[in-house]
Amino acid sequence: MQKAFAWIRMKTVKDIATEVALEIRKAPGVCGGAACIGATRIPVWLIISLLKQGATDHGLLQSYLQLTGEHLQLVRDYYRSHEAEIDRNIREQDDDDEEVAGHG
């Protein structure tokens, strides 16, 4: 009697990355309404903050496997057009972090 095998296609990193739309979205209730990459919960301000702290594209792509270099370029383009918004998001997050640290 032969056994039937179901072939399951393993997703590669490239497959995962192509599933994230090359767009910036804002949705109420998702990351406080902050601009995010595609349908992820990765806010633009986080990537920009990490880049300002010295993160490299390679390092970010290793940490966020669902993203591609095109996503990072999209984030940079968005930042150039919405610098005040993203800088405000970063400041607000830094203030929140300081407030939490002060109560710890």
N, C-alpha and C positions, 0 to 999 in steps of 0.2 A: 504494500500500500504506500503510495506516494504522499509525502507531506506537502501541504501547500504553504508557501512562504509569501508573506506580504512584504513587498519592498517599500521601505520607508526612506524617503529622500531626506537626507540630513541637510539642514539649511547651512549654507556657508556664510561667512561673515559678509561677503558681497551680497548675497541674497537678502540678508537682514537689512543692510544699508539701503538697498534699492527700495525697500518697503517704506522708508521714511520719505514723505513727500518733500520736495525742494521748495518749501514755503515757510513763511513765518505766520503763526496763528496766535490770536488772542481769544481766549474763551473764558467767560465768567465762571468762577469757581475752580479754574485750573491754574495752579501756581499763582493764585491771587490776581488773575487776569493779566499777568505779565506775558510779554511776547515769548513764544516758545518755538522750537524747531519742529515743523510738521505737527503730527499728532502726538509727539513725545511730551514728556514733562521736563524737558531740558530747556530752561529759560535762556534767552539770549544773554541776559545780564551775567549769568553764571559763566558762560564761555568767555565773554569779554573780560570779566574779572580775572579768570584764570590766565588768559593771555596777558593781561596787564601785570600779573604776578610772575610772568616768565614761562608759562606753559608753552610747549611747542605743539605744532599741528600733529606731529607724530605721537606725542604723548597723549593728546586729547583723543586722537583716533584709536589709540590703544585702550583708553579708559571708556570711551563711548563707542563701542563696536558698531552700533546702528548708524553712525554718522560717517560721511565721506568728506573728502577735501572740498567738494562742492558745497556741502552743508556749512563748512567753516567759512568759505568765501561768502556765502549768503548771509551768515551772521555778521561778518565784517561789513558787507554792503548795507545791511539793515542798520548797523551801528552808525555808519557814516551819515545816514539819513535821519536817525533818531537818537543822536548822541545825548541830548539833554534827558530824554526819557530813560535811557539805559543807565546813564550815570546816576540819575535819581534812584533807580531800582537798586543799584549797587550800594549807594549811601544808605538807603533804607535797610538793606540787609545787614550792612555793617553796624548800623544803629541797633537793630534787633539783636545781633550777636553780642554787642557790648552790654545791652540791657540784661540778657540772659546770663552773661558772665558775671555781671555785678550782683546778681541775686543767687549765685551758686555758692 
